[in-house]
Amino acid sequence: MAAPGPVTRQVSGGAAPVPAPSGPERGQSLAAAVAELPVLDARGQRVPFGALFRERRAVVVFVRHFLCYICKEYVEDLARIPKSFLQEANVTLIVIGQSSYHHIESFCKLTGYSHEIYVDPEREIYKRLGMKRGEEIASSGNNIHFIHRDKNRLDHKPINSVLQLVGVQHVNFTNRPSVIHV
């Protein structure tokens, strides 16, 4: 049995060498492998997945499904990221779920999420990328720079770690006020 690949890896820009691509990455960039596959917006309009990050830097978070309690909590935290923080870093935040587009509006109301959200109802992107759970991806243009594959439903990458990779300032997710030492 082959050893599993790394769960988190910096795909470019790191000092350590990147392991040889496998699966959908072999012979083509990971982004190109799924760029033309469709996702659906809240109105059911088809959008090529690659169009979401082709012209801009983006953090794309794939969630298991909208009924997963852990994914719901994670998206609730993503909703707390101020749009101004993302705009200052010129980064877009995108969530992709595995559901019908009919569920997007109610999921956003439930979680307070107001950033971009789409669904992959047929799980084509999930299948092509070999995902069984959720993932966080940081990308720009047709390049993916960072991937984290969850080992289990509790293994989401800390949000501030992902934001730091794309230059978004630290978000305080606690309800406690910051203490300033003078």
N, C-alpha and C positions, 0 to 999 in steps of 0.2 A: 504494500500500500504506500503510495507516494505521500510525502509530508505535505501538509497544507501550506499554502502560500501565506505571505504576510497578511495580517488583518488590516493594518494601517500602514500606508506607505506614501511617501512624498514622491510623486511621479516625475517631477522635474524641479530643478533649482536646488536640489540637496547635494551635500558633499558625498554621501554614500552612493555607490552605484545602484541603479535600479535593476531589480531582477528581470530576467528575460520574460517577455510577455507570454501569456498562455491564454487559452480559451479565445474569447472574442477579440483579445488584443493582438493575437498572432497575425502578422502580415498587414495589419492596418491599425490606425489609431483607434483607441477605445471610443472616442467621440464619433469618429466616422462610422463605426460599426452600428451605431444607433441613431445617427443624426437624422435620417429620413423617416424613422418610425414615428407614428403620430401619437400625440397626447391630446386630450380634450380639455377645453376650458369649461367654465361654469355654465356656458350656454350650449355646450356640446359641439363647439366648433373645433375642427381638427387643426392642429398646429404641429409642424415637424419639430421633433424634440430638439434638434440642432439649432433651430431658429431661436430657442430660448436663451442661448449663450453664445451664438456665433459672433455677434457684434458687441458683446459686453461681457464684463466679468460677472460671474454668478457663483453662488453657493446653491447647489441643488441637493435637497434632502429627500430621499426616498423613504416613505414610511410603509410599514407592513400593511396596515389597512386602517380605515377610519374608526373601526370599532375597537382597536387595540388601545387599552387604557394607557399603557406606557407611551405609545405614539401620540396619543391625545395630549398627555402631559408635556411631552417634548415640544409639540407644536404650540401649546399654550406658552411655553417659554420662548419659542421663536417669535411669537406674537409680541412679546415684550421688548424686542429689539427696536429701538427708535428708528424710524425711516431716515431721520437726519443722520444717524451714524452710518447707515448704508450709503446714503447719498454722498457724504463726505469722502468715503473711500471708493466711490464709483462702483459699487457692488450691488447686485440684485439678489434677493433671497427668493428661492423657488422651492415649493413642496410638491412632490409627485406622490399620489396615492394610488392604490389598487382598488378602485371602486367605480361605480357609475358616476358620470358627471352630475347626476341629479343630487348627489350627496354633498357636493362641494359647498353649496351655500349654507346648509345646516351645520356642516362641520366647522366652517369659518365662524358662524354665529356662536357655536358651542365653545370654541377655543379662543375667540377674539382675534384670530389670525386675519390680517388685512394685506399681507404681501401676496405675491403671485402664487397660484396653486392650480395644478392640473391633475388629471388622472390618466392612468394607463390601464383601462378596463380589461384589456385582453392580456395584460402582463407581458407584452412583447419585449419591452425594454428590460424588464426584470429578468425574463428568460435569457435574452441575448447577453446580458451582463452576468448571468449566473447567480443572480441574487435570490436568496431564500428569505432574507429578512430585510431590514432597512440599511441604508447607506447614506453617507454624507460625501459630497463631491464638490471640490472647488475647481472652477474652470474659467477659461477665457478664450475667446475665439474658438478655434476648433481643437484647443488643447485642454486636457484635463491635468491638473497639477497635483491633486491630492485626492485620495480615496480612503474611506474607512468603511470596512464591512463589519457589521455587527455579528458577533459570535452567538449572541442570544438576545432576547427581547429587552434585556436590561443593559445592553452594552453600547448604547448610543455614545458617540464621541461628545465630550463636554462642549457645549456651544461656544464658549469663549475661546477654546482651543482652535476651533474651525474659523471663527471670526478673526483671530490673530493672524492666521495664515494669509488672509486676504486684506489685512490692514484695517479692519474695522476695530474701533476702540472697544475696550472692555465694557461689558454690560453687567450691572449689579442686579442679580436675579433674586437677591434676598429682599425682604420687605423692611429691613432695618436701614435706618439712615446711615450714611457714611460718617465716620468719625474723622475730623480734621484736627491733627495735632498742630498747635501753634507754638 
